[in-house]
């Protein structure tokens, strides 16, 4: 993917950054949630 203008490049990388951040946040959140559930089960 080659951007024709600097603006297109910023938009393209901006979208990729937002998507990457969302996926990373979701993964971290899911990991914490699973770990907390696991800790609760072990504590009982």
C-alpha positions as CSV (number, residue, x, y, z in Angstrom):
1,X,0.0,0.0,0.0
2,X,1.6,3.2,-1.2
3,X,-0.1,6.4,-0.2
4,X,-0.4,9.1,-2.8
5,X,-0.2,12.0,-0.3
6,X,1.1,12.6,3.2
7,X,-2.5,13.0,4.3
8,X,-3.5,9.5,3.0
9,X,-0.5,8.0,4.8
10,X,-1.5,9.6,8.1
11,X,-5.1,8.4,7.7
12,X,-3.9,4.9,6.8
13,X,-1.4,4.6,9.7
14,X,-3.9,6.3,12.1
15,X,-6.5,3.6,11.3
16,X,-3.9,0.9,11.8
17,X,-2.9,2.4,15.1
18,X,-6.5,2.6,16.3
19,X,-7.2,-1.0,15.3
20,X,-3.9,-2.2,16.9
21,X,-4.7,-0.3,20.1
22,X,-8.2,-1.7,20.3
23,X,-7.0,-5.3,19.7
24,X,-4.3,-4.9,22.3
25,X,-6.7,-3.4,24.9
26,X,-9.2,-6.2,24.3
27,X,-6.5,-8.8,24.7
28,X,-5.3,-7.3,28.0
29,X,-8.8,-6.9,29.3
30,X,-9.7,-10.5,28.4
31,X,-6.4,-11.8,30.0
32,X,-7.1,-9.9,33.3
33,X,-10.7,-11.2,33.4
34,X,-9.6,-14.8,32.8
35,X,-6.9,-14.5,35.4
36,X,-9.2,-13.1,38.0
37,X,-11.7,-15.9,37.4
38,X,-8.9,-18.4,37.8
39,X,-7.7,-16.8,41.0
40,X,-11.3,-16.9,42.4
41,X,-11.6,-20.6,41.7
42,X,-8.3,-21.4,43.3
43,X,-9.2,-19.3,46.4
44,X,-12.4,-21.3,47.1
